[in-house]
Amino acid sequence: MTDDVWVIEKDQTMVEEEALTFSVQFLGATTVASPETKCYKNGSDYSSTALSGSDSASRDTVTCKTVTAQADDAGSVYVIAVKVVVDGNTEMRKFLIRIVGPADE
């Protein structure tokens, strides 16, 4: 696994049933276009379950679809993959979201 496919912020944590919208900045890019965010859980595409809304791009930043941590997913890890055209080149960056329960310490 290479480090350059992971976003700078790397791992995130969400509580079950929490919904968050993440942004990914492509440092040094002039333009980003055609973003596509996918969510994977246990190696399977989980996008239709955990993602809602639409992706958008502005200058060097992609605003991803909203991620909703599903009920009963505590202990799971989501892999968020962001595919985008950066200055004419198709690139993909990823980050992990660890799902915890509301009472977890």
N, C-alpha and C positions, 0 to 999 in steps of 0.2 A: 504494500500500500504506500503510495507516495503522498508526501505532505502537501504538495502544491494543489491537490484537488479539494482540500478542506478549507473552509472559510476561516478567517483570522479568529473569530470568536469561538469557534469549535463547539463544544458541548453546551447544550441548554437544558433546562429542567422545566417541566410543566406539570401542573396538578390535573388529575382527571377532571374532565368537563370544562377545563379552561380553554379559551380560544384566543390565540395571539397571531398577529401578522408580523412577519419578519422581513427585514430588508437586507440585501447583500450588496455591498459596494465593491466594484471592481477597480481597485486603485490603479491609477495611471491610464485608465481607459478614456478615450475621447467620447465614444458612444456605445451604448448597449441596446440591443433590439431583440424582438421575438422571444421573450422569456417563456420558459415552460417549467413549472415546478411539479415534482412528483414526490410522493411519500411512500416509503417502503417499511414494512414491519415483518420481521422474520424472513427477509429475502423476497417477500411477495409485494406486489403493487397494492397499496392500501389507500391510494389517492382518492378514490370515490367515497371512501368512508371518512377520512380524516381531513380532507381539503375542501374548501368552499371559496366562492368568489373567483376573482381573476387575477392574473399576473399583470404587472405593468413595469415599464422601463422609462427612466428619465436620466439623461446625461450618462453618469457612470454607475447608477444604482438601479437594482431590481427590487420592486416590492412584490413579495411572494403572495400566493393565495393564503388565506387564513387557515391556520392549523388548529384543529380542535382535538384535544386529548380525549379519547373516548373513555366512557365509564368502564370500569373493570379492566383497564389497560395498565394499571399500576404494575411496575416491574418490567414493562416493555420498553424497547428503544425504537424510536422512529428514525429512519435515515431520510433526510430531506435533500433531494437532488435538484439543483437549479441549472437548467440548460439555457444558454443565451448566446447570441451572436455579439462578440466583443470586437469592435473595430474590424469587422469583416470575418473574424474567425469564430467558429462554433466552439464554445468552452462549456465545461460543467464543473460546478463546485458543490460540495456537500457539507452538511453538518448534522450532528446527532441531537436528538431530543430524548432525554430520559423522562419517562412518565412515572409520577409518584402519586400515591393516594393522599387524600386530604389530611389524614391523621399520621402519615409517615413522618419520622423524625430525620 
